[in-house]
């Protein structure tokens, strides 16, 4: 089975199954980090970004703009 065939099959799975597969794949890439360490890493990243935003070092878009951008990118990939 090719990667593209696998990708097509995976995209047919229900959302919950795809999410579980993503977690398994991430764990396989970083086997030394536990889920708790990964969660803490994300919390640290969120805190750093929040601090940078409050200091005026970065800008952000509202969720509607961000969602629109994601949809545009996904639409571009599917064609």
MODELLER restraints for C-alpha pairs under 7 A, 6 or more apart:
rsr = mdl.restraints
at = mdl.atoms
rsr.add(forms.Gaussian(group=physical.xy_distance, feature=features.Distance(at['CA:10:A'], at['CA:18:A']), mean=6.89, stdev=0.5))
rsr.add(forms.Gaussian(group=physical.xy_distance, feature=features.Distance(at['CA:52:A'], at['CA:58:A']), mean=6.08, stdev=0.5))
rsr.add(forms.Gaussian(group=physical.xy_distance, feature=features.Distance(at['CA:53:A'], at['CA:59:A']), mean=6.37, stdev=0.5))
